[in-house]
Amino acid sequence: MADLSINLAGIKSPNPFWLASAPPTNTGYQVQRAFEAGWGGAVWKTLGDPIINTSSRFAAVNFNGQRVAGFNNIELITDRPLEVNLKEIYETKKRFPDRAVVASLMVEPKREKWHEIVKRVEAIGVDGLELNFGCPHGMAERGMGAASGQQPDLVEMQTYFVKEVATTPVIVKLTPNITDITVVARHAVKGGADAISMINTINSLAGVDIYSWNTIPHVGGKGAHGGYCGPAVKPIALNMVAECARNAEVGVPISGIGGISNWQDTVEFLLMGATGVQICTAAMHHGFRIVEDMIDGLNNYLEEMGLSSVSELVGKSVARYSNWGDLDLNYKVVARIDTETCINCNKCHIACEDTSHQCIERRVDASGKEILVVREEDCVGCNLCSIVCPVDGAIEMVEVDEGLAPMSWNDRQRALSILNTAEMEVV
């Protein structure tokens, strides 16, 4: 068995799988059930002044037969009294001392408010704090959540307020509803953040009922934008984690959040710089016991890769994530169709003919069988045919060595600049 334990800025847990601050971590009963199932940690549902939640609050986006490809919610922070939450956090940590119990906090951007709640929460023995600067709805209209998270100076200031009194590690949770998440991440670090977590949910409207004309969900005939999460947001989250991981001015551990549904997703986030992950939608869809498959799958993967600990994965792909201008323009792949595996559904031909580079032909071979063939000299290696092909292995993207030295756009521009400078000197 590999060592799955992690240490996120001083917060330790037996495995990298934490429940995110959300409905699954609303009560001590739920968090304790999760720990019994094997979860390594939990970020408690955001604490603050109790609010009133709407009755109709969730919606799902189903796609091509997959239920809950995306998930939307208009739920806010805890609607339970702080005293009740604190009592249950204390009892949970006492019962599971080896699990990470992190308190998510949200209050008005005032020093005294932050000092008060931090002292009360740390007094009952939490392992760390997560500052919720990401909630995109409801709380944002009150000047909290994403309303703070979209203003780098407010993130820095409030993080500093917390660090003035905090004795446990402070994680700052970032909103994706911003142009450049690294700007806010850098300001969180300037304020003293020990780690960052991302992403919170994305502004969204799940849908509209085309017969009643109500939004989905609706509350008595009225709707509001909510937060989008689930598998559909994973590519967005992975990019933002990678951008922060490769930014030298950020330089703190990352807790990855966003569309993580299995151990494979977890490995991707770890490779792109996350120390651990937080999961919500998958647990809501399938229940707490999904962590059993995640733990087994991660163990088996590490064994297969010859690795002894999960920490050996962290950040291993970050150096491979670059800017477009650094990509090798002389690198080439072409599509090749295995005619024995191909079922002649013609999807690749249609996709290429209508929307790509018209390099797949329908031909008849010597036996009279109709086959699909790629004209490799015209193929640009866009990958579209392999993406739309319904049969694994029927289309392979093959590297072609044309004997050209690597050349990026930036290399080209530098060469042109040198050439232009030389010409000017001659003149």
N, C-alpha and C positions, 0 to 999 in steps of 0.2 A: 504494500500500500504506500502510495506517495504521500508526502507531507502537503496537505491542502491548506494548512493554516496560513493566515495573513496577518500583517501588522500595518494598518493604515494610519500613519502619523501617530502611532502610539496606541491605537485602538486594535486590540487583538481579538481574533475569532478563529474557531477551529476549521472553518472553510470560507471561501470567498462569497458564498451565497447569502445575501442579506435581503430581507423584505424592505421595500421602500416605504417611506412615509405615505400612507394611503389607507383606504378602507380595511385592508387586511391587518393593519396594526392599530386598529382603533381601540382595542381593549386588552387588558391583561389576559383574559381567557383566550383570545385569538393568538396573541404572541406566544403564550405558553404552549398552545397546541402546535404552533409552527416549530418551536424549539424541540418539542417531542418528536416531530417528524424529521428533524435533522438540520434545520436552517442554522447557519452560523451566527447570524445577527439580525437585528431589526431596528429600523428607524421609526420611532413611535409617531403616530399620526400627529400632525402639527398642533402644538399647544399654543394657546393665546387666550384672548377673551372669548368665552363661548359665544357661538353664533347660532342662528337657526338655519338649518339646511332645508332645501326644497324637497318635496316628496318624490317627484319625478326628476331623476338626476343623471342617469346613465344612458348611453346609446352605443351601439356597435356598428361598425362598417364591415359588412360581409362581402367577400369578393370571390367570384368564380367557384362557389361551393365551399370556400373556407369561411367558417364562422369566426367572428372577432378578429379579422385581419387588422382592424384598427378599433380603438376604443375611445369614446368621448365621455367626459363627465363635467357636470357643473356643481359638483360637491365642493364645499369649502373645508376649512380646518375643523378641528374637533368641536362638536356641539355638547361636549361633556365638561363639567366643572373641573378646573385645574386640580383641586384637591383630590378628586376621584382618580384622575389620571396619575397623579404623583403617588398615591397609595398603591395603585396597581403596578406602576413601574418598579417601585421598591420591592414589592412582593415577587415580581417576575425576576428581577436581578438576583434576589436572595435565593430563589429556587434554581436559577441557571447561572451560576457565577462565571462559567467559562464562555458564555455567549456575549456578543457585543450588543449592548442596549444603548442606543443613541436617541437623544431627545431632539425632535424637530421643533423649532421655535419661530414664532412670528408675532411681532408687536409693532407698535407705531415707532417711527424713526426718532425716538427720544432716548437720551442716555439713561435716565432714571428708569424707564420702562424695561430696557434691556438688562440693566443691572439687577433689577428686582427679580425678573423671571429666571435669569441665569443662576442667581444665588439659590433660589427655591428649588430649581431642578437639580443642581449639582449636590444639594444637601441630601438627596435621597439615593445617591450612588450611581448615577449614570456614567457610562464609559466615555461619552463625548456628546457634543452638541452639533446639530446641523441647522444652519440659519436659512430659513426658507425665503429666498428672494426670487422665487420663480412662479408661484401660483398665478396663472394668467387671468383669472376671472373672480369676480366677487370681492375678494380681498384687495385686488389691484385698484378697484374703484374707490377704496377707502385709503389709498395711499400706501398700501403694503404689498407684499408679494412682488409680482413682476413690475409694478409701478416703481418700486425701489430698485429692483434688479436691472432695470433698463437704464439706470442712471449710475454710472461708475463711481461718481463721487459719493453718492449715498451708500453704495455697497461698501466702499472703503471706510466711510465714517462709522457705519453701524457695526462693521466687523471690528473696528477699533474699540467701539463702546464695549462690545462683548469681551474682547481680549483684555480690557482693563480689569475685569473681575474673574474671568473664567480660569479654572484650575485644570480643566480637562481639554483635550484636543477640540478645535473648532473647525468644522467643515462648512463651507459656504456653497449652498445649492444654487446653481445658475439657471437663468431662464434662456431658452433657445429663441425667444421672440425678440431678437436683436440682430443687427447686421454682422457684428464681429464679436463672438463670444470671448475671444482672447483678451479684448480690451477690459471687459468686466472681470475676467479671471485675474488679470494683472493687478487691478485695483483691489480685489479681494486679498491678494497676497500682500499688497502694500499695507492693507489694514491689519495684517497679522494672521491671516487664515493659515491653518496648519494643513488643510487639504481642501479640495473642491469636489463637488459632486455635480453630475450633469448627465442627461438634461431633464429639466422639469417639462411639463406638458406644453404642447404647441397650440396656439390659438386656432380654434376650429369650430365649424358647424357640421355636425354629423350628417345632416340631410334634411330634406323637406318632404313631407307626405304630399304627393302630387294630387291626391283626392280630397283631403281635408284642408290642404295648404298650410297646415301647422308645421312648425319646425320640429326636428327630432333631436332630443326630447323637447316637449313643451310643458309648460306649467300653466294650466288653465287657459291655454290658447296663446300664450306668449313664450318666446324662447330667448336665449342669450348665448353668446359664444362661450365655448367651454375649452377644456384642455384635452388634446389628442395624444394618445399613447398607443402601446401595443406594437405588434410586429411591423406595421407599416412605417413606424418612425425610426426603426433601427438604423438605416443608412444615414439619416440626419444626425442621430446621436453619435454614431461611430465616427463620423467626420469631425464633429465638435470635440470629442475626446482626443482624437488624433491631433487636431490643430493646437489644443492646449498642451498635449504631451510633447510636441516638437518645438514649443515656444520656450526658449531659454529663460524668458522673463517670468514665466509662470512657475515652473520648477517645484511644485508641491505634488504630493500623491493625489490620485484621482479615483473617485468612486464612480464607476460607470453605470448609467441608467438609460433606458430607452429601448423597448422592444425586445429585450432579452427573454428568450423563451425556452432555451435548452443549454446543454453544456457546450455545444459548438458555438453558439452566440457568445457565451462567456469567454471562451478561448479567444475569439476575435477581439473582444474588448480588452482582454489582458494583453494580447499582442500589440494592440494600439495604445498601450500606456496605462490602462486602469490597473490599480492594485487589487480591487475587488469590484463586485457588481451589486446592484440593487434591482429587485424584481417585484413587479406588481401585477400587471395585466395577466400574465401567464398563471399566476397563483389564483387570481380571481376566476379565470376560465376553467382551470383544472383542479384546483385545490392544493393544499400545502404539500401533499405527498409527492408532487413532481420533483421535489428536491432530492428524493432518493435516486431517481434516474440521473439527475444532474451530477450528484456525487459519484455514482458508479461510472458514468460516462467520462467524467474528468479524470478519475483514477486510471481507467483503462487507457485513455488517450496519453497521459503522462508516461505510463508504462510502455506503450507502443513507441513513443518518441524518445525513450531512453532518458527521461527526466525524473529527478527524485523529488522535486518540490514545485508547487504551483508558482512560486516566486520566480522561477527560471523562465517563465513565459513573459513576464511583465516587460512591455516596451520593445520586444524583439523585432517588431515590424515597423517601429516608428521611423527608423532611418530610411526605410523604403518608401515612405510617404513624402512626396515632394511637391514642387510647383510644376505646373504644366510646362513652363519654359525650360525646365531641366530634363524633360523626357527626351529619349533618343529618337529623333525623327527618321533615322535610318534602320530602326528595328522594324522587322516585317513578319507578319503571320498571314497565312492564307487558309481558306477553308478546303477541307477534303471530305468527300462523302463516301462512306462505306456502303457500296451498292448492295452488299449482302444483308446488311442490317437495316438499310433504308426501307420504309414501308410505302414509299411513293405517295405520301399524303399531299405533296406539292406545296406545303406551307413555306418551305425555304425559298422555292422558286417565286412564289407570289410576293413574299416579303422583299426579296432582292429586286425583283422586276419592278414592283410598284414604288418601293420606298428606299431603295439603296442604290446599287451600282450595276445592275443588269448583267451579272456575270455567271448566273447559273442557267444552264441549258437543259432542255429535255431531249434526250437522244434515245436511239434504239441500238442495243449492243448486237454482237454477232449471232446471239441465240434468238434474237427477236424480242428480247425483254426491254421494256421502257425503263430507262435509268435517268438519274439527274447527275450532271457533271458540272464541276466548277471550272471556268476558264481562269486559271491561276494568274495569268498575266494581267488580267483586269481586276482581280480581287484585291480590295484594299484592306482586308482583314478587320472589318468592322465588328465582327462577331454576331451580327444580327441573325444569320441563318442558324447558327448553333443555339441561339437563345430561343427561337421560335420552334425548333425541332422538338417533337414530343417523344423521341426515342433516344435514350442515353447512349452515347457512343456512335450514333449514326453520322454525326458531323464532328470532325476534329479540327481544331485550329492548330496549324503546324508552323513552327518557326522556319523561316527561309533565310539562309545566310547568303547575302549578295556581295560579301566581301568588302563592305563599306565600313569605314571607321565610325564609331558613335558620334553623333552630332545633334546637339539640342538647339532649340531656337535661341537660347541665350548665347551658346557658342557661336552661332551664325551671326548674331548681332554684334558680338565682340569682334569677330573677324572682320566684319564690314566696317566697324568703327576704326579698327587699326588700319585697314586698307584706305579708308577715306582720309585719315590723318596723314598717312604716308603720301597720298596724292596731293594733299594740300601743301605739304612741306616741299614737294618737288616743284609745284607751281610757284 
